[in-house]
């Protein structure tokens, strides 16, 4: 089949009155429609080979196994989720090769995602989805990666009932299985258990807690009158020259605020997360700017929410994934580009030269 050429007439028929690339890409584009039909047809041929007879034909003598309808499965692809109908057999002995059992991504027509990412930002957003006749808030997990060219890209979407480190472990494992071999930095919101999940899958990665999340968490303990002045003091921590200088500032504030229960509680947020606060302080400003916050993911979330805010809730997980992916593909491109990337890349080579390919 490798030398077979698809006739131009067939391509013209598929394209119809072609008006632009939006007809081809995205969850409902032509490419995903072709994926769905090819996967379903290929799975049908595989089942025919497994059973030994074609649909409507006579089964071999002594062959008790039969076709048993289809089952729906939603697969992740580079153009968004696609739902396919895969054939089943009665005794459940059929294992399709085109989409293995328990597989949730389809790489047969897609390139593997890049082996190395400079930064992977991990965050989740809450979405209302109907589940067993009840509308519930579910967590949509989002992973955004920064390539060696300084471009941000959404690496995938996953849905779970709530955000938790255990599920993030499965997300990271999925990324590794899809081709991510190394990540220099992983930036998270500081969820409990995150460091262990990252260390288990990408042990060489620098785990950085989002500084903006920490500032927000600490300011919750303070009154509105205190927040502005205290935020200015907290800024001295994360703009310090290095980890030792930051620790000195934290100790100074602890002494100065010792008589205030609310300010002491605010500083405790930083003290508890200290080992995940300081990693970025070992790097110069060009790198700090990239890894100190997950705001790029939150910026993407904001654009997604503008698209889905008119919907009260989604009827199911698949509908949510489809619309969110479509919103991401149509989002403003400003969130994708990293500022001053050439200079940042030069600094990254100094610190991680043995892990960055020479041809980048």
PyMOL commands that set and color helices and strands:
alter all, ss='L'
color gray80, all
select helices_A, chain A and resi 8-15+21-23+30-51+165-177+194-201+211-219+224-238+243-256+261-272+274-282+285-291+295-308+317-329+333-336+341-352
alter helices_A, ss='H'
color red, helices_A
select strands_A, chain A and resi 67-75+82-89+116-131+134-146+152-160+182-188+206-209
alter strands_A, ss='S'
color yellow, strands_A
deselect
rebuild
show_as cartoon
